[in-house]
């Protein structure tokens, strides 16, 4: 497996995904630190609604974004951020339409759409990152996602939204309402389809994908589903990080664990043609800049190392 292809190197967004508890946030933090150290103004952002970026970096500031070091900032996206994004783009228009036949005030309506309907939330999560990228405020964005199942829902949402919106024009055009209302609804639908197209193209052309896993059965088996989903949407994984690998087995327990892991590492090596990296099982929590730098040195000191 070689390094990252040249055409990928210009992508300014790196997404980290994988099942919960495998080290996504740690890998994202180390990558962001590396980009910032190289002189690039970098944002590390979490779209997990139970985030831990501030804990890992030991940042107490509630600023959005919060400064970590020179060139490095972090943010954790909340329900409120998603709601504001949706409201800015479509809130007033959609409310004008629905309030003609649904008795609901504006605040209740926007809260319902942005937080209760998961498809809307996921769509605008992608759009939020796209707009950050296109704003030019940061030279590099490192994106720490929610656990794999939620991430797949997020990634498939632009495509699904577009698919399900296609018959919507016909449905809404059949409503018995004023011509002005019909035009308003159809205009919103068209804008939403265009947004979904832009977000899907953003994922394909501007985002570099890293998957983090551990050398255990459930995590390894889940990779097939992840790769299948990604390929189905024309998205390509760029890097595989295998975390918590035993390197110094100084007890019978660790010797047994190491033998088990070697079997899965060999399987990963044979199955996925990816640029890969192994991160060791550490005897301490990775918290604070110095600990994250240790992971950074390991992560970027073996760019071309294969797993196994």
N, C-alpha and C positions, 0 to 999 in steps of 0.2 A: 504494500500500500504506500503510495507516495504522499506528498504534501497536498495542501489545498490547491486546486486548479487556479491558474492566474486570473481567470475571469471572475472567480469568487472573491478574490482579495479586495476588490473595490466595494463590496457590499458593506454598508455602514451599520447594519443591525445584525446582531448575533443572538439567536434564541436558544435557550437551554430547556430541554424537556426530558421527561422520564417519570417513572413512578415515584410516589412519595417516599422520602427518607433515604434516597440514594446519593444525595450530595449535589443536587442541581444548584441550589443557592450558593453553596461554597464554590463550585466551579464558576458560576457567573461572577461572583465577587472577585475571584482571582483573575479572571479574564479582564474585568473592568479595571482592576488595579494595573494590569499589564498595559492596557491601552493608554491609561492616563500617564503611566511612567514613560511611555514613548512620546509624550507631548501632545496627545490628542485629547481635546476636551470631551469627556466621556460621561454619559449618564447610565447608571445601572438601575433598571426599573423592574419592579415586581408586579405581575398581574394576578398573583395568588391572593385571594381575599383573607388568607391567614398568613401574612408575610413574615419574614424573619431577617430581611436585609439590615434593618437598623440594629437588630440584636447582634448579628455577625460582625458588623463594622463597629459596634459599640457607639453608635451615634444617638445622642439624646435629643437633638434638634428636631422640631416638628415642621421645619421649613419644607416647602415643596417647590423645587427640589432642595435637599439638604446637602451642604458642602461636606465632603469627606476629607479630601486632600486636594493639593493643587491639581486642577484639571479633572477631578472626580467628584461627581454628584450622585445622589441616590434619590429615588422616589418610589413610593408604594401606592398603587392605584386603588382607590376605594370605590364603593358603590356611588358615592357622591360625585366622583370624577366622571364616571360613566354616564350618570344621569345628566350632568352638565353638558357632556359631549353630545348626547342624543338631543337634549333640549335645544342646544344651539343650532343644530342642523334641521330638526324636524318638529320640535315640540309645538310651537304656535300653529304651524300649518295643520298638523294632525289634530290638534285640539279643536281648531275651528271646524274641521270636518265632523269629528265624532261628537262634539257637543251639540250638534244639531239633532241627534237622535239618542244620545246617552246623557243622563243628568249626572254630571260629575264635575267637580271644580278642577281648575288647572293643576294645582299642586298634587291632588290625588291621582290625576291622570298620568302625569309625568313620572311619578313615583312608581305607579303600577307598571308602566311600559319599561322603565329602565331597570327595575330591580326584580320584578316578579316573572317577567318573560325572559328566560335564559337566552333564547336566540338573539334577542335584541341586545342584551348585555354583551354577549360574545362578539357579535358583529361590531359593536362600537369599541370594544377592547382592541380589536385589530386596527380599527380606524384611528384610534387614539395614538397607537404606536406609529402608524403611517404618517400622521400629521406631525408628530414629534420629529420623525426622520426628515420630512420635507421642509420643516421650519428652518433647518440649518443652524439651530441653536447649539447642536452638539455634533462633533465630528464622528463620534462612535456611540452607539446605543447597545447595551447588553441587556437582554430581555430574559428575566427569570419568570418562568410560567408556573401555573398550577400543576398538580399531579397529572399524569399522562391522560387519564380519561377525560378530564376537563379540558386539557390542551387540545385533544383531538376534536372535541366539540367546538372549541374556539377556531381551530384551523378550517374545519369543514363549513363553518357558518356562512362566510361570504358566498360560497358556491351554492349552499342550500337556500339561502335567502333569495338569490337570483332565480333559482329553479322554482321556488314556491310563489314568487311574485309574478311569474309569467301569466298565470290564469287570473291574477288579481284584477288586472285591467278590465277583463270581461265581466267579472263579478261586480265590480264597483260601477261599471258603466250601465248595469241593469238596475241599479238603485233608482227608486222613484224620488228624485230630488231635483233641485234647481240645476240648470246647466252650469252655473258658476261653481256649485259644490262639486259636480262631477269633474270639471276641469281641475279643480284643486286636488281632488283625490288622485286622479290619473297623473297629474304633475308630480305629486309626492312619490307615487309608485315608480315613475321613470327615474326620478332622482335617486331613489333607494337602489334601483337596479344598477345605475351608474356607479354608485358608491361601492356596491358589492364587487363590480368588475374591477374598480380601482384597487380595492383591498386585496383581491386575489392576485392581481398582477404585482402588487407590492410584495406579497409573500413569495412569489416565484422569482422576482428579479432583484429584490433588495435585501432579502433576509438569508443569512447563513445559519444552518441548523446544526446544533450539537446535541447529541443524546447522551445522557448519563445513566449508567446502570451499575449493578453489582453482579459478581459472579455467583449467582444463586439461581435455582430453577425458575421460580416465578418471574423474576426480573428478566431473565434471558428469554423465556417463552413469550413474554409480552412484547419483545422487540419485533417479532414477526408481524403482529397486528399494527404496530406503529409504522413499520416500513411499508406495509401494504397500504395503509391510509395515506401516507405521504406520497407514495408513488401514484395513487389514484387521483390526486389533485395536482400532479405534475410538480411536486416538491421533492427535493433531493436532500438527504442527510449528508452533512459534510464531515462530521467528526464523531467518533465514538470514544467516550471516556468511561473506563471501568474503574470504579472506586472501591475502597476498603479491601484491597488485595493484601494478603499476608505475605510479607517479604522475609521476615526473620522469625522463623518458628522456633521459639525457645521453650515450648511446652508441648506435651502430648496433645492437648486441646488444639493448639495452633497448628501443629503438624497435620492433624486430621482435617482441619478446616482448609489448610493450604492444598492438600491433595484433592479435596473436593473442588476447590476453585480452579485448579489447573485443568481439570476436565472441561469446565465451562469456558475457560479462556481459550482452550484449543478449539472448542466449538465456535466461539465468536470469531476467532481468527479465520476459520475455514468458511464461514457463512457470509460475512459482510466485508465487502471490499472498501473499507473506510480507513482514512487517516485515524489512527488510534493512539490512546494514551492510557497508561496505568497509574492510578493514584494509590498509595499504600494505606493500609489500615493504620491509623494513628492512635496513640495511647491517650490523646487529649482532645478536647473540643477545639474546633477551629473558630476562634473568636478574637477579634482585634486585628489591627493592621499587620503586626509581625507574624502571627500565625497564618494569615491569608497569604502573606508574601512567600511563606514556605510552600504552600500549595501552588502559587503562581510559578515559582522556580521549577517545580516538578512538572507542572502542566505545560510550560513553554520551553522546558529544557529537553523535551523528547518529542518534538513535533512530528518526527517521522517514525517514532517507535510503534511497532505493532503490538497489539494485545496478545500476549502469550510468547 
